[in-house]
Amino acid sequence: MSPHTDDCRGAATVPRTDAGLDRLLLDRTLDLAELGRPGARPNPVVGAVLATAGGEVLATGHHVRRGEAHAERACLADHAGDVPADATLYVSLEPCSHHGRTPPCTEAIIERGVQRVVYASGDANPDTAGRGPAQLMAAGIEVRRGPSDIERRALQQNAGFHSVHLRGRPYVTAKWAMTPTGRFATGDPERRWLTGPESRGFVHYLRAGSGAVMCGIGTALADDPRLTVRGPLAARTPDPPMRVVLDRELRLPLDGGLARTADDVPVLVCCRYDAPAERELALRERGVEVWRAPAPAPGAPCLPAATLAMLAARGINDVLLEAGPRLLDAFADADLVDAAIAFVAPVDAPDDQPGLALDHPLVQLALAAPGEPSGDDTRHAAVIHPAWAFPGALAD
Ligand SMILES: NC(=O)c1ccc[n+]([C@@H]2O[C@H](COP(=O)([O-])OP(=O)(O)OC[C@H]3O[C@@H](n4cnc5c(N)ncnc54)[C@H](OP(=O)(O)O)[C@@H]3O)[C@@H](O)[C@H]2O)c1
């Protein structure tokens, strides 16, 4: 077998397993991976379990933070003695074989004498895809991939990581709050939020898991948001998400919540190629970064698409789009929304308030997903473009 194939999975030749115990323990690796959600970014979240053939769990691990041990190494370090000959190492993502910030996981697996490895999903990174499993097999280790349903879940768990490698852009989750009639605001200056504390707390969790939080200038002007991670999750988010504003004419106020906090958490404003230079200078003096889109040309990507490509190149895997109806509509129109989370709050608002019609495709997609209670609100979460459907995402 070639150690590296152009197929990003590089996994077509790795046989699958559907054994009950393998399923159960792969499932556990996916749960463990979630523990690394805010810290591992921009690395993928990964979990690992070492267990005997009888199902006794000897050790567990997950990738806690970028630059620290990968899940496989953390798991093997959690087991002090020899690895029993019948033990299997379960991992939610194929083990890496390359020297990055940490040494290759395959080295540790071979050195510790692990005889069997089962992983849930392949790695989309072309520098690594398929190499780890090939190296393990060359060392005489039995390697299996998980069943395709678990592989799909594992791919979705790291949708942003796979999206950047396979599509050249981050995974975009649009999140908004609306009244039952589709209004995004009440017009009541006394009412800052539509939703209750449970829903707003969940938004901080979504922000913490994202490399960037984005809105349009309309939201920045109307709400003066900070778009930061606050509350208990802030301490567990070593690398707070960058704030990104799509603001074609550079209207972002110099004394607003975003510009004022730009020295603490980066703010990037994306504007037209010909936006006023004096505004750029003034924003830069405030510590705000300004990115000018390329001049329009036939066939060139629209501003949202160009912005996403630029963010991917800067290592941003996941974007949380917290825009108002205008930018949401622009993203939806360009088919750039991958997942939608709508909070429906039991609040009345006049029809003249900003919003999206209930028959807008994005609203329809979101509301078609089952509603979960979120305090007094209802949360609808829909996956529009699942990671396992990205071109080249599945080996078979
Ligand atoms: N309930 C919620 O979840 C929620 C969330 C956010 C906002 N809101 C509410 O929504 C209202 C603001 O709505 P909004 O639609 O004006 O906010 P928005 O969508 O965040 O911003 C719209 C602005 O973004 C800029 N923009 C940059 N690139 C664009 C593109 N490709 N397509 C379209 N616009 C682009 C445009 O201004 P330029 O042309 O100057 O660049 C546009 O006017 C406020 O009342 C706010 O309170 C509610």
The ligand as an SDF file (V2000), in Angstrom:
LIG
                    3D

 48 52  0  0  0  0  0  0  0  0999 V2000
  -31.8100   38.4370   16.7050 N   0  0  0  0  0  0  0  0  0  0  0  0
  -30.5800   38.2360   16.2850 C   0  0  0  0  0  0  0  0  0  0  0  0
  -30.0460   37.1350   16.3660 O   0  0  0  0  0  0  0  0  0  0  0  0
  -29.8270   39.3860   15.6800 C   0  0  0  0  0  0  0  0  0  0  0  0
  -28.4740   39.2330   15.3240 C   0  0  0  0  0  0  0  0  0  0  0  0
  -27.8390   40.2900   14.7170 C   0  0  0  0  0  0  0  0  0  0  0  0
  -28.5200   41.4610   14.4940 C   0  0  0  0  0  0  0  0  0  0  0  0
  -29.8280   41.5810   14.8650 N   0  0  0  0  0  0  0  0  0  0  0  0
  -30.5950   42.7930   14.5740 C   0  0  0  0  0  0  0  0  0  0  0  0
  -30.6040   42.9770   13.1630 O   0  0  0  0  0  0  0  0  0  0  0  0
  -30.5930   44.3530   12.8890 C   0  0  0  0  0  0  0  0  0  0  0  0
  -29.4380   44.6590   11.9760 C   0  0  0  0  0  0  0  0  0  0  0  0
  -29.6830   43.9660   10.7980 O   0  0  0  0  0  0  0  0  0  0  0  0
  -28.7290   44.0460    9.5580 P   0  0  0  0  0  0  0  0  0  0  0  0
  -29.2800   43.1430    8.5290 O   0  0  0  0  0  0  0  0  0  0  0  0
  -28.5190   45.4650    9.1780 O   0  0  0  0  0  0  0  0  0  0  0  0
  -27.3440   43.5380   10.1620 O   0  0  0  0  0  0  0  0  0  0  0  0
  -26.1380   42.7410    9.4920 P   0  0  0  0  0  0  0  0  0  0  0  0
  -26.6530   41.7480    8.5360 O   0  0  0  0  0  0  0  0  0  0  0  0
  -25.2790   42.2370   10.5880 O   0  0  0  0  0  0  0  0  0  0  0  0
  -25.3630   43.8620    8.6980 O   0  0  0  0  0  0  0  0  0  0  0  0
  -25.8190   44.2780    7.4460 C   0  0  0  0  0  0  0  0  0  0  0  0
  -24.7720   45.1260    6.7850 C   0  0  0  0  0  0  0  0  0  0  0  0
  -23.6230   44.3480    6.5070 O   0  0  0  0  0  0  0  0  0  0  0  0
  -22.9180   44.9610    5.4550 C   0  0  0  0  0  0  0  0  0  0  0  0
  -22.4750   43.9710    4.4860 N   0  0  0  0  0  0  0  0  0  0  0  0
  -21.1870   43.7000    4.1900 C   0  0  0  0  0  0  0  0  0  0  0  0
  -21.1140   42.7900    3.2430 N   0  0  0  0  0  0  0  0  0  0  0  0
  -22.3700   42.4890    2.9000 C   0  0  0  0  0  0  0  0  0  0  0  0
  -22.9140   41.6050    1.9480 C   0  0  0  0  0  0  0  0  0  0  0  0
  -22.1490   40.8520    1.1640 N   0  0  0  0  0  0  0  0  0  0  0  0
  -24.2490   41.5320    1.8530 N   0  0  0  0  0  0  0  0  0  0  0  0
  -25.0400   42.2620    2.6570 C   0  0  0  0  0  0  0  0  0  0  0  0
  -24.5630   43.1230    3.5800 N   0  0  0  0  0  0  0  0  0  0  0  0
  -23.2440   43.2330    3.7010 C   0  0  0  0  0  0  0  0  0  0  0  0
  -23.8930   45.9640    4.8070 C   0  0  0  0  0  0  0  0  0  0  0  0
  -23.4530   47.2700    5.1480 O   0  0  0  0  0  0  0  0  0  0  0  0
  -22.3570   47.9880    4.1850 P   0  0  0  0  0  0  0  0  0  0  0  0
  -22.9440   47.9800    2.8100 O   0  0  0  0  0  0  0  0  0  0  0  0
  -22.1590   49.3120    4.7710 O   0  0  0  0  0  0  0  0  0  0  0  0
  -21.1310   47.1410    4.2520 O   0  0  0  0  0  0  0  0  0  0  0  0
  -25.2080   45.6550    5.4680 C   0  0  0  0  0  0  0  0  0  0  0  0
  -26.0170   46.7790    5.5950 O   0  0  0  0  0  0  0  0  0  0  0  0
  -30.5140   45.0680   14.2070 C   0  0  0  0  0  0  0  0  0  0  0  0
  -31.8260   45.4430   14.5760 O   0  0  0  0  0  0  0  0  0  0  0  0
  -29.9750   44.0350   15.1410 C   0  0  0  0  0  0  0  0  0  0  0  0
  -30.4200   44.2570   16.4590 O   0  0  0  0  0  0  0  0  0  0  0  0
  -30.4790   40.5690   15.4630 C   0  0  0  0  0  0  0  0  0  0  0  0
  1  2  1  0
  2  3  2  0
  2  4  1  0
  4  5  1  0
  4 48  2  0
  5  6  2  0
  6  7  1  0
  7  8  2  0
  8  9  1  0
  8 48  1  0
  9 10  1  0
  9 46  1  0
 10 11  1  0
 11 12  1  0
 11 44  1  0
 12 13  1  0
 13 14  1  0
 14 15  2  0
 14 16  1  0
 14 17  1  0
 17 18  1  0
 18 19  2  0
 18 20  1  0
 18 21  1  0
 21 22  1  0
 22 23  1  0
 23 24  1  0
 23 42  1  0
 24 25  1  0
 25 26  1  0
 25 36  1  0
 26 27  1  0
 26 35  1  0
 27 28  2  0
 28 29  1  0
 29 30  1  0
 29 35  2  0
 30 31  1  0
 30 32  2  0
 32 33  1  0
 33 34  2  0
 34 35  1  0
 36 37  1  0
 36 42  1  0
 37 38  1  0
 38 39  2  0
 38 40  1  0
 38 41  1  0
 42 43  1  0
 44 45  1  0
 44 46  1  0
 46 47  1  0
M  CHG  2   8   1  16  -1
M  END
$$$$
